[in-house]
Amino acid sequence: MTTPELIELILKIVGAIVTTIGTLAAIAYAIFQWFGTRWLDKQFTQKIEAYKHELNQQLETHKSKLNKDLEDYKYQINALFNRVTRAFF
């Protein structure tokens, strides 16, 4: 085997190796990106749902406090009105 034939054979082997590694890397990248995207979407959805639940709990807490305060004010106003009407009538 002459030197040019040997160089050509080495270049063919190196080219085949590079092509194989490149193809495998592209396939691995596509698989990781597909699974990664699905995983990230799932995590994001779970965190959004947990955040919505937390906000709804806070909203219900504030609503109940507001309703309690409103009932207290109604009671105070009615009590004041009753005292005033008793004083004049």
C-alpha positions as CSV (number, residue, x, y, z in Angstrom):
1,M,0.0,0.0,0.0
2,T,1.4,3.4,-1.0
3,T,1.3,6.5,1.1
4,P,-1.6,8.2,-0.8
5,E,-3.7,5.1,-0.5
6,L,-3.0,4.8,3.2
7,I,-3.9,8.5,3.7
8,E,-7.1,8.0,1.7
9,L,-8.0,5.0,3.8
10,I,-7.3,6.9,7.1
11,L,-9.4,9.8,5.9
12,K,-12.3,7.5,5.0
13,I,-12.2,5.9,8.4
14,V,-12.0,9.3,10.2
15,G,-14.9,10.6,8.0
16,A,-17.0,7.5,8.8
17,I,-16.3,8.0,12.6
18,V,-17.1,11.7,12.5
19,T,-20.3,11.1,10.5
20,T,-21.4,8.4,13.0
21,I,-20.6,10.4,16.0
22,G,-22.4,13.5,14.5
23,T,-25.5,11.4,13.7
24,L,-25.6,9.9,17.2
25,A,-25.1,13.3,18.8
26,A,-27.9,14.8,16.7
27,I,-30.2,11.9,17.7
28,A,-29.3,12.2,21.4
29,Y,-29.9,16.0,21.2
30,A,-33.3,15.5,19.7
31,I,-34.3,12.9,22.3
32,F,-33.1,15.0,25.2
33,Q,-34.8,18.1,23.8
34,W,-38.1,16.3,23.3
35,F,-38.1,14.7,26.8
36,G,-36.7,17.9,28.3
37,T,-39.5,20.0,26.8
38,R,-42.1,17.6,28.0
39,W,-40.6,17.5,31.5
40,L,-40.3,21.3,31.7
41,D,-43.9,21.7,30.5
42,K,-45.1,19.2,33.2
43,Q,-43.1,21.0,35.9
44,F,-44.4,24.4,34.9
45,T,-48.0,23.2,34.8
46,Q,-47.7,21.7,38.3
47,K,-46.1,24.8,39.7
48,I,-48.8,27.0,38.1
49,E,-51.6,24.8,39.5
50,A,-50.0,24.9,43.0
51,Y,-49.7,28.7,42.7
52,K,-53.4,29.0,41.6
53,H,-54.4,26.9,44.6
54,E,-52.4,29.0,47.0
55,L,-54.0,32.2,45.5
56,N,-57.5,30.7,45.8
57,Q,-56.8,29.8,49.5
58,Q,-55.7,33.4,50.1
59,L,-58.7,34.8,48.3
60,E,-61.1,32.6,50.4
61,T,-59.3,33.7,53.6
62,H,-59.6,37.4,52.6
63,K,-63.3,36.9,51.6
64,S,-64.1,35.3,54.9
65,K,-62.4,38.0,56.9
66,L,-64.1,40.7,54.8
67,N,-67.5,39.0,55.4
68,K,-66.8,38.8,59.1
69,D,-65.9,42.5,59.2
70,L,-69.0,43.4,57.2
71,E,-71.2,41.4,59.6
72,D,-69.5,43.1,62.6
73,Y,-70.1,46.6,61.1
74,K,-73.7,45.7,60.4
75,Y,-74.2,44.6,64.0
76,Q,-72.5,47.8,65.3
77,I,-74.7,50.0,63.0
78,N,-77.9,48.2,64.0
79,A,-76.9,48.4,67.7
80,L,-76.3,52.2,67.3
81,F,-79.5,52.7,65.4
82,N,-81.4,50.8,68.1
83,R,-79.9,53.0,70.8
84,V,-80.7,56.2,68.9
85,T,-84.3,55.2,68.1
86,R,-84.9,54.2,71.8
87,A,-83.5,57.5,72.9
88,F,-85.9,59.6,70.7
89,F,-89.0,57.4,70.8
